[in-house]
């Protein structure tokens, strides 16, 4: 009885009452889970030289990461996970504009923290694969574990178009899936359908830029690689960058 009473008091003490704080914590945890799974799939592919993963498994990890993240935060914050989606919700007047910068900051911070967790998890593998050199290009580059880079042939304008179209398709698809006036997905399975949407975009539009579709997913880990030793090269667009992969 004493233990039960103690647990009740502990739960009451730790319960977060403020709705904004609850939403921010939900977004933080959900994005952390999403990026942890996504980048780990990419790290496994890259550091094993394709023997323990490939483009398809990395894409699948990213899609399933979206599913888990939506189940994690959907009931609290709506599981935006993505500044582009939060922006769309503001335009549709489903999210107050004053919340937008807060959500973006939380999403980006969660992605940064998650990149650090993946780096720690795969530290030995990254060091072994790269021979201790943290490179952004070349046959043993590892920067693409964390952020997406353009294909060798891609121009800046084509890269911009690629990201606009991919992100727009993602948002339109999600809005269609969530529209109650539409042919709705079975209740409780919406995250699964969204994951399939993400997977379909990844396998059809991933060759140009790696299909990030999420500014927080790309910028947070990219910023981590900058401070972790890959250097300012991670922020430079270089046409013909050799060895870039996506995940």
Phi, psi and omega in degrees: 000320180296318179295319180297318179295320179297318180295322178296316179294321179295318179296318179296322181290322184273350182294129180269121183269327183291124185295320180296318179296319178299315180296318181294318178295322179295315179297319180300311181293317183294316179293323177302314180296315180302310184287327177300313180290316183297309183288329177294322176297320178290319180296320179296320179295311186290309187288343176264006183055035176085002181278338181238024179168159178215188181301320182295316180292325178294318177296319180295321177299317179297318180293316179292329175298321176299315180301311181297320181295321179293318176297329182291318189239356186304323182280350183252304184251353187090356179050063177294311175065346194216122178304327179295320178290320177299320178297317178297320178295325176294317179298326180272005178062032175256358175217128179298141182299330182291339177280339187304307180297330179292313179299317181298316180298318180293315181298316181292320178296319179297320179294322178297312181297318180295323176299321177296322179294320179292322178298318178294318181297319184252021184303308182297320180295319180294316180296319180294314183293320186265000185057033176082003180253118181272099187249153177259351179211170181099174185293341181239031178291150180230359181296329183287353170298323190259324181227164180266147181229151184289152173295159185305326187273351194281135175269165180297317181294319179292324176296320178297314179298319180302314183287324177297313182292316181296315181291320178298318178296321178300311184292317178299317179297316180296316179298322178293320181294323184272353182287114183291341178277351180269181174285101191286150171288152178306137183302130181093346180255007179303319178300325179294317180293319177297321177298320177295323176299312179300316180297320180296323178290319181298316184279351180248340184228024186267349190283336182284303186237355183094000171060051179294314177059002187217107182303323180291320180297327181270313187288318181301305177295326178296318177296323177299314181298328178297314183278341184273354175128355178282338174087181185292347180301336181292344180257007182258133173275120181233109176294134181081019177296116185281142170086003182290137177238173173231164179200000000 
